[in-house]
Amino acid sequence: MKRRKFLILGSVLGLSSYLQAKGVSDFEKAFKRVAPTLSAVQEHLFPEGGKLPSSRSMKVTEFLFETMMHQSFDKDIKAFVIEGAKELEKREKGRFVSMTESEKEKALRAYEETHYGRNWLSHIMTLTMEGLFSDPIYGSNIDEAGWKAISSYGGLPRPTTRYIEL
């Protein structure tokens, strides 16, 4: 291999990790912009005082972020979660987070009537429940409250390390 080709190949390989890191950074920025909306939806679906632990007490928005940041998480689902939250905010003229519970219910029911909204809410419900019922080592299901609420327990053997190291 000639020196020139070696240098070009080395540059391309070196840039690939930079470009991949930039993509993660872009996702992180996008997630942080929609995090209040995602959190408000999750808190509406799993409120304080219900039979199941609340999404706030189980830190499911943080769990969602950490899970989605992992390199193996599906890029299309990442984009879908972000775009769905943006669409909800757009539909509600940026007011969703500050709405009353009854207004949120009405807004989510209207969003659910659309094909896109129904699919988005289904994904948010699934991802939220993953946090509520995951092993506590992953940062949610604190004190196994999700398991206790349904008189269940996690699978055995339980994980001893997180798959996501911060």
C-alpha positions in Angstrom: 0.0 0.0 0.0 1.4 3.4 -0.9 1.8 6.0 1.7 -0.8 8.3 0.1 -3.5 5.6 0.1 -2.6 4.7 3.7 -3.0 8.3 4.8 -6.4 8.7 3.0 -7.7 5.4 4.5 -6.5 6.4 8.0 -8.3 9.8 7.6 -11.5 8.2 6.5 -11.5 5.6 9.4 -10.6 8.4 11.9 -13.5 10.5 10.6 -16.1 7.7 10.8 -16.0 7.7 14.6 -16.3 11.5 14.7 -19.3 11.4 12.4 -21.0 8.7 14.5 -20.4 10.7 17.7 -22.0 13.7 16.0 -25.1 11.7 15.3 -25.4 10.8 18.9 -25.0 14.4 19.9 -27.7 15.4 17.5 -30.1 12.8 19.0 -29.3 14.0 22.5 -30.1 17.6 21.6 -33.4 16.6 19.9 -34.4 14.4 22.9 -33.7 17.1 25.4 -35.9 19.5 23.3 -38.9 17.0 23.5 -38.2 15.5 26.9 -40.7 17.7 28.7 -43.5 16.6 26.3 -42.4 12.9 26.6 -42.3 13.2 30.4 -45.8 14.9 30.4 -47.2 12.1 28.3 -45.7 9.4 30.4 -46.9 11.1 33.6 -50.4 11.2 32.1 -50.3 7.5 31.2 -48.9 6.5 34.6 -49.9 9.2 37.1 -49.2 9.6 40.8 -51.7 7.7 43.0 -52.5 4.9 40.5 -52.2 1.1 41.1 -48.9 1.1 39.2 -46.0 3.3 40.3 -45.9 6.7 38.6 -43.7 7.3 35.7 -42.1 10.2 37.6 -41.3 8.1 40.6 -39.8 5.4 38.4 -37.7 7.9 36.4 -38.9 6.4 33.1 -38.0 9.4 31.0 -34.4 9.1 32.1 -34.6 5.4 31.4 -36.0 6.0 27.9 -33.2 8.5 27.2 -30.4 6.1 28.3 -32.0 3.2 26.5 -32.3 5.1 23.3 -28.8 6.4 23.5 -27.4 2.9 23.3 -25.8 2.2 19.9 -27.9 -0.8 19.3 -31.2 1.0 19.7 -33.2 1.2 16.4 -32.6 4.6 14.7 -36.0 4.6 13.1 -37.7 4.3 16.5 -35.5 7.1 17.9 -36.6 9.3 15.1 -40.3 8.2 15.5 -40.3 9.0 19.2 -38.8 12.5 18.6 -41.0 13.3 15.7 -44.1 12.1 17.4 -43.5 14.3 20.4 -42.8 17.3 18.1 -46.1 16.5 16.2 -48.0 16.4 19.5 -46.6 19.8 20.5 -47.4 21.2 17.1 -51.0 20.0 17.2 -51.4 21.6 20.7 -49.5 24.8 19.7 -46.7 24.2 22.2 -49.1 24.1 25.2 -49.3 20.3 25.9 -46.9 20.4 28.9 -48.8 23.2 30.6 -52.3 21.7 30.0 -54.6 20.5 32.7 -55.1 16.7 33.1 -58.5 16.9 31.3 -57.0 18.9 28.5 -54.1 16.5 28.1 -56.6 13.6 28.0 -58.6 15.3 25.3 -55.4 16.1 23.3 -54.1 12.6 23.6 -57.4 11.1 22.6 -57.5 13.3 19.5 -53.9 12.4 18.7 -54.8 8.7 19.1 -57.5 9.1 16.5 -54.8 9.6 13.8 -52.9 6.6 12.5 -49.6 8.2 13.3 -50.6 9.3 16.8 -52.0 5.9 17.7 -48.8 4.2 16.7 -46.7 6.8 18.5 -48.7 6.5 21.7 -48.4 2.7 21.5 -44.6 3.0 21.3 -44.5 5.4 24.2 -46.7 3.1 26.3 -44.4 0.1 25.5 -41.2 2.0 26.1 -42.6 3.3 29.4 -43.7 -0.1 30.5 -40.2 -1.4 29.7 -38.9 1.1 32.3 -41.5 0.3 34.9 -40.9 -3.4 34.7 -37.2 -3.6 33.8 -34.6 -4.8 36.3 -33.8 -1.9 38.7 -30.2 -2.1 37.7 -31.1 -0.2 34.6 -32.3 2.9 36.6 -36.0 2.5 36.6 -38.4 0.2 38.6 -36.9 1.7 41.7 -37.1 -0.6 44.8 -38.8 -3.2 42.4 -42.0 -1.1 42.8 -43.2 -2.1 39.3 -42.8 -5.8 40.1 -44.5 -5.4 43.5 -47.5 -3.6 42.0 -48.3 -6.6 39.8 -47.1 -9.3 42.4 -44.3 -10.4 40.1 -40.5 -10.5 39.9 -37.9 -10.2 37.3 -36.3 -13.0 35.4 -33.5 -15.1 36.8 -30.6 -14.9 36.7 -30.8 -11.2 37.2 -28.2 -8.9 35.5 -25.2 -7.9 37.5 -24.1 -5.1 35.3 -25.8 -2.5 33.2 -25.7 -2.8 29.4 -25.4 0.9 29.3 -22.5 2.4 31.1 -22.7 6.2 31.5 
